[in-house]
Amino acid sequence: MKLVEMAYFTDAVNGMAEFYRTLLGSEPVTRSNDMAIFMIGETKIFIHRTYESAEGDLPPENHIAYNVDDVDAVCKSLSEQGLKIEFAPRDYYWGRSTYLRDPDGHLIEITA
């Protein structure tokens, strides 16, 4: 697994973008009113405007994402080891992902 993303959801996209621009000393690689993306090597800092989610949709929660070659195989392996998958593998506009939580409740994305 390789850490590829740290996602932050906020109502203050402009303030967060300015903070990370100053902290990192670089401009975002992508910017709109609803989001900003900064790159640190191969890891993305993704700042996204908070939104209302419908029942069963992905929650707009801060999370980290790990890249793997086969989401379904990793999901199966993690389940067999006793980890609870919260959102089963599914295709999204960015690719295939599954989600689970660590013991403190932090959302973790496994993506390909």
VOPAGU-2260 file (C-alpha; in pm, 1 decimal, decimal comma):
REM VOPAGU-2260
SITE   aa  ch    i         X         Y         Z
SITE  MET   A    0       0,0       0,0       0,0
SITE  LYS   A    1     113,5     348,5     -80,7
SITE  LEU   A    2     -22,2     667,2      80,2
SITE  VAL   A    3    -162,6     874,7    -207,8
SITE  GLU   A    4    -407,8    1122,9     -54,0
SITE  MET   A    5    -499,5    1319,9     255,0
SITE  ALA   A    6    -849,3    1465,5     211,3
SITE  TYR   A    7    -987,8    1751,9     417,4
SITE  PHE   A    8   -1350,6    1861,1     401,4
SITE  THR   A    9   -1425,2    2219,4     504,5
SITE  ASP   A   10   -1659,5    2514,5     465,4
SITE  ALA   A   11   -1349,9    2737,1     440,2
SITE  VAL   A   12   -1184,6    2616,1     116,8
SITE  ASN   A   13   -1017,7    2953,2      51,1
SITE  GLY   A   14    -867,4    2975,0     399,5
SITE  MET   A   15    -744,5    2614,7     389,8
SITE  ALA   A   16    -598,0    2664,0      42,3
SITE  GLU   A   17    -415,4    2978,1     155,2
SITE  PHE   A   18    -282,9    2798,2     464,4
SITE  TYR   A   19    -141,8    2508,0     260,4
SITE  ARG   A   20      -6,7    2744,1      -8,3
SITE  THR   A   21     188,2    2926,0     262,6
SITE  LEU   A   22     291,2    2610,7     450,7
SITE  LEU   A   23     410,8    2425,6     141,6
SITE  GLY   A   24     541,8    2728,8     -45,4
SITE  SER   A   25     366,8    2623,6    -363,9
SITE  GLU   A   26      47,8    2687,0    -555,7
SITE  PRO   A   27    -224,8    2423,0    -584,8
SITE  VAL   A   28    -207,5    2209,3    -898,5
SITE  THR   A   29    -586,6    2243,9    -930,5
SITE  ARG   A   30    -813,4    2509,2    -780,9
SITE  SER   A   31   -1184,2    2599,1    -790,0
SITE  ASN   A   32   -1432,5    2755,0    -546,5
SITE  ASP   A   33   -1511,9    2407,2    -411,8
SITE  MET   A   34   -1167,2    2250,0    -390,3
SITE  ALA   A   35    -789,7    2279,3    -406,8
SITE  ILE   A   36    -531,9    2009,8    -469,4
SITE  PHE   A   37    -168,3    2032,6    -362,4
SITE  MET   A   38      94,6    1771,3    -439,7
SITE  ILE   A   39     378,4    1666,5    -208,6
SITE  GLY   A   40     576,4    1425,9    -422,4
SITE  GLU   A   41     321,6    1162,1    -517,4
SITE  THR   A   42      83,6    1240,0    -230,6
SITE  LYS   A   43    -215,7    1465,9    -284,1
SITE  ILE   A   44    -356,9    1705,6     -25,9
SITE  PHE   A   45    -718,8    1735,5    -136,4
SITE  ILE   A   46    -920,9    2018,9      16,0
SITE  HIS   A   47   -1291,7    1984,3     -63,7
SITE  ARG   A   48   -1596,5    2186,6      31,0
SITE  THR   A   49   -1822,5    2003,5     277,8
SITE  TYR   A   50   -2149,1    1881,6     128,7
SITE  GLU   A   51   -2468,3    1715,1     245,6
SITE  SER   A   52   -2458,4    1341,5     185,4
SITE  ALA   A   53   -2760,6    1122,1     131,7
SITE  GLU   A   54   -2812,5     794,1     315,6
SITE  GLY   A   55   -2562,3     537,6     189,0
SITE  ASP   A   56   -2341,8     797,7      13,9
SITE  LEU   A   57   -1981,6     854,1     107,4
SITE  PRO   A   58   -1967,1    1091,3     403,0
SITE  PRO   A   59   -1780,2    1421,5     356,1
SITE  GLU   A   60   -1519,4    1326,5     616,1
SITE  ASN   A   61   -1148,1    1384,9     637,6
SITE  HIS   A   62    -966,3    1067,7     535,9
SITE  ILE   A   63    -645,4     923,0     399,8
SITE  ALA   A   64    -621,9     706,3      89,8
SITE  TYR   A   65    -389,0     421,4       4,5
SITE  ASN   A   66    -331,6     300,0    -349,8
SITE  VAL   A   67    -325,9     -73,1    -425,5
SITE  ASP   A   68    -321,7    -277,8    -744,6
SITE  ASP   A   69    -645,5    -468,6    -674,8
SITE  VAL   A   70    -906,0    -309,8    -445,7
SITE  ASP   A   71   -1127,7    -618,7    -440,4
SITE  ALA   A   72    -845,2    -855,0    -345,0
SITE  VAL   A   73    -723,3    -621,8     -67,9
SITE  CYS   A   74   -1080,0    -574,7      57,9
SITE  LYS   A   75   -1126,8    -953,6      72,7
SITE  SER   A   76    -795,8   -1000,7     252,8
SITE  LEU   A   77    -870,4    -728,0     508,6
SITE  SER   A   78   -1218,3    -872,8     572,5
SITE  GLU   A   79   -1069,6   -1219,7     623,1
SITE  GLN   A   80    -833,8   -1067,5     881,0
SITE  GLY   A   81   -1130,6    -930,1    1075,2
SITE  LEU   A   82   -1145,0    -569,7     957,2
SITE  LYS   A   83   -1493,1    -431,8     887,3
SITE  ILE   A   84   -1545,0    -275,3     545,5
SITE  GLU   A   85   -1785,3      19,4     571,6
SITE  PHE   A   86   -1833,8      83,7     197,8
SITE  ALA   A   87   -1782,9    -217,5     -28,9
SITE  PRO   A   88   -1563,5    -184,9    -338,5
SITE  ARG   A   89   -1732,4      24,9    -603,3
SITE  ASP   A   90   -1641,8     224,5    -914,1
SITE  TYR   A   91   -1642,6     602,3    -868,3
SITE  TYR   A   92   -1552,5     875,5   -1116,6
SITE  TRP   A   93   -1191,5     868,5    -983,6
SITE  GLY   A   94   -1157,3     489,0    -991,4
SITE  ARG   A   95   -1240,9     186,8    -779,0
SITE  SER   A   96   -1240,6     234,5    -399,8
SITE  THR   A   97   -1349,5      74,1     -75,6
SITE  TYR   A   98   -1365,8     235,2     269,6
SITE  LEU   A   99   -1314,4     123,2     627,7
SITE  ARG   A  100   -1241,2     288,9     963,0
SITE  ASP   A  101    -948,2     260,9    1199,3
SITE  PRO   A  102   -1014,7     189,5    1570,7
SITE  ASP   A  103   -1057,6     563,3    1641,9
SITE  GLY   A  104   -1318,7     596,9    1365,6
SITE  HIS   A  105   -1101,6     769,4    1104,5
SITE  LEU   A  106   -1213,1     695,0     749,8
SITE  ILE   A  107    -957,9     508,4     533,4
SITE  GLU   A  108    -991,8     474,7     156,3
SITE  ILE   A  109    -832,4     189,8     -38,7
SITE  THR   A  110    -820,3     285,5    -405,2
SITE  ALA   A  111    -675,6     174,0    -737,5
